[in-house]
Amino acid sequence: MSQAYDMEADVVVVGYGAGGAAAAITAYDKGASVILLEKMPYPGGNTGVAGGNITMPHNPDKFRQYLKTLCFDTTPPELIDRFVDGLLKIPNWFKEMGADLRKFSVPSASCSMFIPDITFPGVPGGEDVTVYCIKESTIATSPCGGARIIQVLSAQVHNRNINVLLSTPAKELIQNERREIAGVKADMGGKEVAIKANKGVIMTCGGFENDLTLKRDNIVPKIMLFSGNPGNTGDGIRMIQKIGAATWHMGTGLSRCGLKVPEFEATFSPDYLAPGFIWVDKYGKRFINEGHVDVHLFSEILSDFDNDRFEYTRIPFYAIFDEEVRKKGPVCWGVSGPNVIVHKYKWSADNSEEIKKGWILKAKSLADLAKKISVDELVLEQTITNYNKHAREGRDPEFNRQKSVLKPIEGPPYYSIVLMPSMINTQGGPQRDTESRVLNPDSKPIPRLYAAGEFGSIWGFKYQTSTNIAEALVYGQIAGKNAASDQALRS
């Protein structure tokens, strides 16, 4: 029995983030009619709640080799080459849309969560790059760089009158008798609708950072909250598994640390605007240079496991800080993340409201603070004593924290927030080739099915800061071009 359809277009795009928008715009400009589905009631995906930066190399050939080294043979080198080719065209692509890039700089006030231009400076080839973000303008007004990207892309989608269906999650891929992907089943207001794709389906529906089961099966550490798009619950993974697609890179992703509070599902990402702070593990001991951390690597930092105690030693861990830090400004990032962008929560300037809510713990002594965070009182006092002594001497023999952010923790009072590993995004999903075609386990393309973005990202081992959104844009354009060029389905 043939499938009946409720609507149709040449190309159906599943997921309205950076990759989906790039795919829809490109397919439309190649002459295809497009339907763009989005699970959430707003566009953006992870891009909309991200920092939104893009790393551009000055020496593309060296950068290619750098990225290939980072992938550690988990990704065919030709996909890296194709990415860099497309990356070099992104500035002009945005310029054609009326948007410009500007150089990104870490806020000078920030004393932690350091974001280097190159995540792995010991790997040759990546030393000569510049990180950019979208320049603020009349069409890109958000203080969040990722949201500015979505504002620019959404304006282009709107100008083309692309049919956008929000609050319409895709549920199942439709195959015809020739095993071609012929369309998508979706939920529209509680009703199942079938949408025909005359030329192709492009899946840009994000990862599984907000799906507990998939994270536990694939991600380390096994305790992992989330700080990305609330809609990324692995729907696309289950859809492509049902039609026999190969998956790859399921164990890789980007993670921050985060403060989880009862009022919000996602975590808040911490920051400190004065240097009087340290991090301690669940036993009250420091474990890292707090002033020089790439925000994307916390899954590795927090994966230490004690087999004798049979527990993660750094889950949870605790930020300990003083009155100067408390008064200096919000101890969370104020421009990104779903709590800020989607729910529009504004953190108080001096953290006083969050202390009243109990999100920030306040103590009259270190002994009192140790009780509040359930760590050994004597160990915590010794940790603070040692750190303060070395800070006054201008050195950190334990972890080589840089002198510019090395300052004693003065008190009382003392403050703490409880921190947990928190997933920004996952990289796993369908395996794809240089043409953005989704592959089966025999590495053969599944006809008329494409993918882009973090849904099967090319980053299979280590992640270079500020390349995820660029990869979504590059392979989104490739998918849009190729899907629009497919021959129409035979009836």
ABEGO torsion letter per residue (X at the ends): XBBBBABBBABBBBEBBAAAAAAAAAAAAAGBBBBBBBABABBGEAAAABAGBBBBBABAAAAAAAAAAAAGGABBAAAAAAAAAAAAAAAAAAAAAGBBBBBBBBBAABABGBBBABABAABBGAABBBBBBBBBBAABABABAAAAAAAAAAAAAAAAGBBBBBGBBBABBBBBAAGBBAEBBBBBGGBBBBBBBAABBBBAAEBAAABAAAAAAABOBABBBBABBAABAGAAAAAAAAAGBBBBGAABBBBBBBBBBAABABBBBBBBABABBBBBBAAGBBABBAABBBAAAAAAAAABBBAAAGBBAAOBBBBBBBAAAAAAEBABBAABEAAAAAAGBBBBAAGAAAAAAGABBBBABAAAAAAAAGBBAAAAAAAAAAAAAAAAAGBBAAAGBBAAABBBBBOOBBBBBBBBBBBABBABEBBBBAAGBBBBAAGBBBBGBBBBEABGBABABBBBBGAAAAAAAAAAAAAAAAAAABBBBBX
